Amino acid sequence: NKEVGSSAALSMAHTRKDTIKTRKIAVLAAGGFDDAGLADLTQALTQAGGQVKIVAPRLGTIQGAHGTEVTVDCSFLTSASVLFDAVYIPDGDESVTALLNEADAIHFVREAYKHCKAIAATGAGVELLRAAHLDVDNMVGTETVGQEVAAAEGVVIGQEAQAGKVAAAFITAIAQHRHWSREMKHPVPA
């Protein structure tokens, strides 16, 4: 119902846009994620008041490319993007390859995007955005190719080993809560 959607957008328009306190951020990862990148971004988000939750193909623990072990908070089977305010996909070829083989991971990203939520990805994580049919290259602009961090309409991307630099732009995007400007501009199936 279009009228219900409009009233929801109006009520969210009054959400505080200067903080990410209490906002829930889903980190989509699998074994082989970028240890340092995940640690840097998690630290920045939690220091800003965000609540970071690891969402993976299965519950238990996953191991980073350099041996760091993290506990999985939710699996794709037991969680959905509607439970989160933002999504981050860390670098890590092995991790991203596993996520690309998970239809639920791709759906998670599409749905978060369709609901105008902030999304960030670093390094290989950008490939999951492409697999979700987010036209990342056109959204952030081709002139940003080669730059360390690019952001547009709540989508933030960075090259390998740039999670620390992505964090500031991502925190700003999360604080906005929703990015309504992309609602009609870049439709995606979800």
N, C-alpha and C positions, 0 to 999 in steps of 0.2 A: 504494500500500500504506500503510494508516493507521499501521502499526507503524513503518515506515521514516520517515514524516513526524514521528512523535512523537520518535524518537531524534534526528533532525536538529534539532528544536526544543529538545530537552534539551541537545544539544551547543552550540547557539547561545546558550543561556541563560547560558553561562559566558563569553561574549565580553565583553571590557572595554567598559564603558559610560561611560567618562569621557573619551574621546578620539575624534577622527575620523581620526587618522593612518592613512594608507594606504587609507582608504575612497575608492571611486571614485564620483563624482557625475556623472550624465548631465545636461547642459543641453540641452533640446529647443528648438531655435530655427530660424528661417528668416529671410530678408531682412526688414528692418524691425523687428528686435527693439529693446528699450529699451537703448540704449548704456550709460547711466549705471547702470541697475539691474543689468545683467549684470556690469559692471566692479566695482561694489560687492560683489555677492554672490560673485563669483569671488575677489576679493581676500580677503574674510573667510574663505571656505572653504579657500583655499590657505594662508593664515596659520595656520589651525587644523590644517593637516596633510593636508587632503583633496586628492584628485586630480580636477580638473575636466576633463571632456571634452565638447566640443560635438558633439551628434548632430543632423543636419539631413537634409532630404530628399535632398540630393546632396553629394558630396565637393567640395572646393575651398575657396572663401571665401564668406562671407555678409556683407552690409553692414547695419549698424544704421540706425535711423531718422534718426540725425544723422551718418552717414557713417563710423562706426568699422567697420573691417574685421577680421573674425576668421576664423581657419582652422578648418575643419570637421575634427574628428578621425575621425568615423565617420558613415556614412549609415544610414538605417533598414534598407537592404538588407544592409549588412555588420555590423550590430550588433543586440543585443537587450537588454532590460532585465535579464535574468539575469546579465549581465556587470557590473552596477553595483549599488552599495549604496543609492543614493538618486537621486531625479529632481527637477530644477527646471525650471519653465517660466516664462521671463521675460515681462514686459509687452511690448506692441507689437502693435497691431491687425493690421498687415500680416503679421507673423510668425505670430501665432496663427491668422489666417485661412488661411494656407498650411498650417499643421499640422492644422487641422480638416479639410482636404481630403486628408490623408494617413492612410489607414486604419491604416498601420503605426505612426504616432505615437499614435493612440488606443489601439491594442493595447499599445504600449509602456507607457503609463500604467496601463492596466487590469492588465497582468501584474505591474508593480511593486507596485501596490496589493494585488493578490491575494497576493503574496509578503510582505506586511506591511512593505514598505520605506518609509522616510521620503520624503515628496513635498511639494514647496513650489511655489507659484505666486503671481505678483504681477500685479495689474491684469487685463488681458485674458487672461492665462495661465490664470486660473481657469476660463475657458470651455472649455478643453481638458479639465479635470477633469470638468466637467459633461457634455461630449460622451462621455467615457469611462464615463458612468453612475455616477460617484462622487457620492453624495448629499451634496455639500459643505455645502449650507446646513443640513442636519440634523446632519451630523457635527460641525461647529464651533459649531453653535447659532445660532439666529436672533437671539439677544440680542447677538451680536458684530457684527451688521450695522452699518456706520458706524464701527466701530473700525478702527484702523490695521492691526493684526495679530491673527489668530486662529489657534489651534492646538488640535488634538485628535487623539489616537491616531496621531501621526506625520504628520498632514496639517497643513501650515502655509500660510495664505493671507494676502496683504496687498494693500492698495489700490495704485493707481498711485504710483510714486515711493517705495515703501516697502521696496525690496529690502534696504537697509542694516538696517532694523529687523527684517525677516524673517530675516536671516542668523543672529542669535543664537538664535532659536527653532528654526530649521532645524538648526543645529549641534547643539543639544541633542537633537533628534529623531534625527539621524543617529547620534549617539553611543550611543543605545539599541539600535542595529543593526536590530532588528525590533520591530514593534508587534503582538504576538500578540493583544492584546485585540480587534482588529477582525477577526480571522480568521473568526469565525462571525457577527459582528454585522452586517457590511455586505458580503454576498457580491456579487461583480460577475462578469459573463461575461469570460473571457479565453482 
